[in-house]
């Protein structure tokens, strides 16, 4: 780049880049030896972006560079380790919405057997003489590719790969929109569903029997505390009330699955706790039989602009999605899965203001799904479903109003549940990474 007249310097920390007009993050080119090393590059890229957002200099350029085969991992050719570093495009897509005046790009280059100079020359040439596309793939043979988004109507009426003898493990499947979709899948398959969640399924106090709303449950619990001479602060009261309501929702989901012809049980476990999950899965195999399906629907939100996102909030959002998936895959490494379905988000595809961590995490899910499809072959249906916003679940009334102002329609619960069954039953098994319903939140790749 210096040879082309650019004032460029190599630094080891983004803080050393103060005063420069742009930063090119090269962490994605590392030779990752472990999955944890690959995962960590997502965090470091986010920290680099946050440092720029918080700096006083007027940044004009932010670029991430990855080594996913020059196809952004879509062809499943990247190594199973490297693929866990694939969240960088989720970051750039979100950054481009939060920093509209900044030139944001993502380059995916196939290192292959190329030497370092050839790789560097290709990157510099793309930045100086390439086009204006925000996402560009460069393969070792010199081919330049850009991502496009294409409509692909689902082919319905296919054969569902699950039946009454199958056992499906579902993270986050006892409550919210994931529960709604699993009830629909249970009706179509008659399978057994083991629902994993954080809520402890405890018996609720008798005083809550007639209470239906959050306020009514809190009032009943407060009365119990006062009668027992116990002092309870508002935070503890809210936590207890949420526990009562969550347990009711879990029980309702189990009952609904049974009502449509399936079977269900619930296990309270932290899906990021590998030993606990491994023990739970051994129990499932012993009691229910071989595990033949996995649905990863667990997720949390902690929306903040890149400049305002804390390390703790990033870790919470990223870990639930990505570490949760890693643990689930490790726990089922020896199982002959028929279905692997990951709940991703349109935020990974298009970016969304305030959701950098969520977009990064879900983009990793998307690309790991492509690797799993290539590894498992036709014996397993693999889908990464990039849902638009639902009319329920984590979409609060305030967020719903925000989407309506943007002209983004919400996915109805029944509509979304049927869409999941249609995708799993579809003969289009080669279509792994999908965006479903609800419109696009940002500007998609062109």
N, C-alpha and C positions, 0 to 999 in steps of 0.2 A: 504493500500500500504506500509505503514511503517512496518507492520508485515511481509511483503515479502522482506524487506531489501531495499526498495526504499526511498530515501530522499525526502519525500513529505510534502508540507505545504499548508494550506488553507489560501488564501489571498482574500481580497475584491476588489483589483484593480490590473490589470495586471502589472502596474509599480512596484508593490511590488515583482514581480517575477524575477527581474533582477538577472542574474547570474545562474538561473536554466536552465537545459537542455531542458525543455519542459513545456508546459502549457495545462491544460485540462479546457476548458471553459464549465461551468456547468449552464450557464444562461438559457438554454433551458428547465431546469427542474423546473423552477419557476411555482407557481400556479397563472396563469394569471387571473385577475379579469375582465380586459377590453381588447378590441382589441388593443388599443394604447399601453398597456403594452406588449402585445405579439409582436407587430410590433417593439418596441424599442429594443428587444433582438437581432434583426438582426443588428442594428446599433452597439450595444455594442460588439457583436462578431467580427464585422469588425474592430472596434477600438482596440480590443485585438490583432487581427492578425496584424494590422498596427504597433502597439507598438512593437511586436516581430520583424517585418521586419525592424524596425528602430533601434532596440537595438544593442548594441555592442557585446552582448553575442552570442555564437554560438548555436542557438536553434536547437534541434534535433527532437522535437516532438510537434505537435499541434493537439489537439483533441477537437471536439465539441460534446456535448451531448444534445439530445433533448428528448422530451416526446410526440411522435406522434403515440403511440400505438405499437411501435416495428416493424411497417411496413413502416416507413418513410411517413406516411400519404396516402399511395397509396390505402388503402382499405376504406378510408373515415370515419374511426372510431374515429379519434381524434375530440375533441370538435371544434365547429366553431370558438371559440376564440383562442384556442391553435394553430390552423392551420396557423394563421397569423405569427407565429414565425418560419415558416418552411424553411427559406432561408439559413440555416446554411450549407447544403450540397452544395449549389451553391458557398459558400465561400471556403469550403475545396477543392472542385474540382479545383477551380482557383488557390488556394494557392499551390496545389500540382504541378501545371505547373510552377508557378513562383519560387518555392523553391524545385527543384527536389532532393536535398540532404536531405530534411527534411521528417520525417515520419508523414504523414498527415492522420488523420482518422476522421470519423463521426460515432457516435454511437447513435442509436435511441432506447430508452428503454421504455417499458410500465411500468409506475409507478403503475397504477391501485390501488389496495388496499395494495400493498407492503409497508412495513415500510422503513424508510430512510436507515437503516443498510443493508437491503436486496438489495436495489437499489445500494448502494455504493459498496457492495460486488460483485454484478454482473458486475459493470463497471470495478472494479479493476481486477477481474478475466479475463475479456475480454482483458484488456490491457497487462496483464502479461502473460497469458497462451493462449490467443485466437490466431486466424490465422492472416494471413498477409493482408486480404481483407481490402480495404480502407473504406468500408461502411458496417456496421453490425447492424441488428435489433435484439433486445432481448425482447421477450414477457414475461409476468409475469409467464407463466407456464414453463419457462426455455428453450423454443425453440429459436434457433439461426438461423437467416436468413441473406442472403446476396442478394444484388440487381444484377439482370442480365438485359442485353439489348437483346431483341428478335425482329427479323424481323417480321412484320405483314402487308402483302400486303392488301391494302384497297379493300373491296368488293364493286364494283361500280354498278350502275344501280338501286340503291335504290330510295325510294320516298323522295323528298325534303319536309321537314316539313313547308316550307314557301310558300305563294301564294300571289296573287294580293291584298288580303285584309289585309295583315300583315304590321306592322310598325316596322322597325329595326333601332335602334339607334347605331351609330358607332362613337367611339372616334378615332381621328386621321385618319378618313376615307376619307377625302377630298383630300389628297395628297399622293404621294408615292405609295409603294406596297400595302398598305391597300386599297387605292382607286382602284387600278387595280383589286384586288380580289372582291371588292364590285360591280364593273361594271359587272363582270362575274356572281356574285350571283344575281344581278338585272335581267340579261338576262334570268337566269334559273327560277326565281321566279315571276318576275313582281311586286315585293313588293315596298313599299315606304321606302326610306332610309333618315334618318335625320343625317347629318354629323356634328360632333362636332370638332372644331379645335381652335387653338389659333389665327390664322390669321384673321385680320379684313377685311371684304370684302368691301373695299371702291372703288369708281370709280377711275381709273387711269388718270393721266394728259394726255391731248390731245397730248402733245409732244412725248409721249411714243408709240403712235399708230404704228409706223413703226419699232420700236426697238424690236428685238427678243432675243438677248443675254444679259447677265448680264452687259457686258461692254457697249453695246449700250443703255441700259436703264439708266445706271449711267450717261452716256454722256448727254442724254436728260434731266435728272433731274438736272444735274449740270448747264446746259444751262438755265433752268428755274430759278434756284437760282441766277445765275449771273444777269439775266435780271431783276430780282426783287430786286437786290441789297442786297441779303441775303448771309451771310457767312455760309458755311456748311462744317463741318469737314468730313474726310473720313469715320469715323464710322457711322455718321448719314446718309451719302449718301448711304453707303452699306445697312443700315437698311431699307431705303426707297425703294431701288431697290429690295430688297428681298420681301418687301410687295407687290410691283407691280407684280412680278413674281409669288408669292404665290397666289394672288387673281386670276390670270389667270388660274393657275392650278386647283383651286377650281371650277371655272366656267366651265372649260373643263370637270371636273369629273361629275358635275351636268348634263351637256349636254350629256355626254356619257351614263350616267345611263338612261336618257330619250330616247336616241337613241336605246337602246336595250330593251325597253319596261317597264322600271321601272319608279319611280318618286323619286325626290330628292329635299331636301332643306338643307340649311346650317345655323348653329348657331355658332357664335363666343363665346366661353365660356371656362374658365379654368376648366378642369374636376376635379381638386383638390379642387375647391371652392364649398362646399356642398350646401349652400343656392342658389347660382347661378344655379347650375345644377338642383336642385329640382324645381326651378322656370321655367327653360327651359323645363323640362319634363312635367310640368303641361300645358305649352303652346302646347307641342307636342300632348298630349292626347286630348286637346280641339280642335285642328285643324286637326289632322290626325287620331285620334282614339286610341284605346288601344295599348300599346307597347307590342309586342310579341317577339322581338329579341334584343339582345345586343351583339355587337362585340367591344371588347376593343383592339384597335390597336395602341393607342398612346404610344410613347416612345421617349426617348432622350439618346444620348450617350455622355460620358465624359471619354474616356478611359485613364486610368493611372494604373501603377503598384500599388499594395497594399500599398507599402511604400510611394508612391507619391500622393495618392488620398486625396484630401482635404475633410473636412467635408461638405463644400458647394456643391462640385461636387457629392459626395455620395448622399446627400439629394435630389439633383435635379433629378438624375437618378432613385433613389429608389422611391421617392414620385410620380413621373409621372406615373409609372407603378402600384405601390401598393396602394397608397392613391387614385389614379384615379379609380382603381377597387373597392375599398371600397365605394367610393362615388356612383359609378354606381350601385352597388348592393343595397345600402341603398335607392337610388332613385327609384328602381324598385322592392322593397321588396313586394309590394302588386300586382304587375303585374304577369299575368300568362304567363311566357316566354315559347316559344317553342324552342328557340335557345339561348345558351350562349356560345359564342366563344371568347377565349382569345388568343391573339397573344403573344406567348412565344418565346424562343430562344434556339437553340442547346447549347448556352453557359451555360444555367442552367443545362443541362444534362451532359455536358462533361467538363465544365470550359473553360476559354479562358484567356490567358495572357492579363492583362490590363482591364479586364471586371468583376472584382469582384462584383461591385455594380450592374451591369446589370444581372449577373448570380444569385445573391441573390434575386433580385426583381422578376425575371422570375421564379425562383424556388418557391417563394411564390404563384405566379399565378398558377403554376402547381398543387400545393397541395390544394389550395383553390378550384380549379376546381373539384378535387376529392370529397371534402366535399359537394360542390353544387350539384354534381351528386347524391350523396347518399341522400341528403336532398330533392331534387326535384323529384327523381324517373324517370320513363320512359316517363313522359309527356314533358320533356325538354331534348334536345340534348345538352350535355355539352362537349366542346372540349378545351383542352389547346394545341395549335399547336406550337411545338418547331421548328420554321423555321431555316434552315441553311441559309447561306448568300445568298441574292438575287442579281441578276444582275441588280441592280438599287437601288433606295431609299437611305438609309444611307451608302451603300457601294460605296465609292469614287473610282476613278480610281487607286489611290495608294493602297487602301485596296484590290481592286480586284486583282492587281498584287501580293500582299502579299498572298492572298488565292491561286492563281495559283501556286506560288512557293511552297506552302505547299501541293499541289496536291488536294485541296478542290475545287470541281466544284460548280458553282453558279447556283441557281435556276432561270430559265427563267421566265419572267413575265407571259406569257401565261400558262406555265406549272404549276406555283405556284397557279395561279388563279383557274385553273381547279381542282387542288388538294384540294383546300378549299371546293369547291362545292361538290366534291366527298366525302369528309370526313363528311360534314354535312348531306348528303343524304344517307350515308352508314348505313346498318343495324347493324354495329358493335358499337352500342351505349355504350357498356360497356368499350370500349377503349377510355379513357379520355385523358391521357397524352401521347402525340405522338411527335416523331421527324421526320421531313419531309425534305428529299432531302439535297443536298449540302455536304454530308459527315459529319464526326464528327471532331470537332476542336481539341479536346484533347483526353485523354484516358478515355473511358466510364467505368462505373462500371462493374466489372467482376462477 
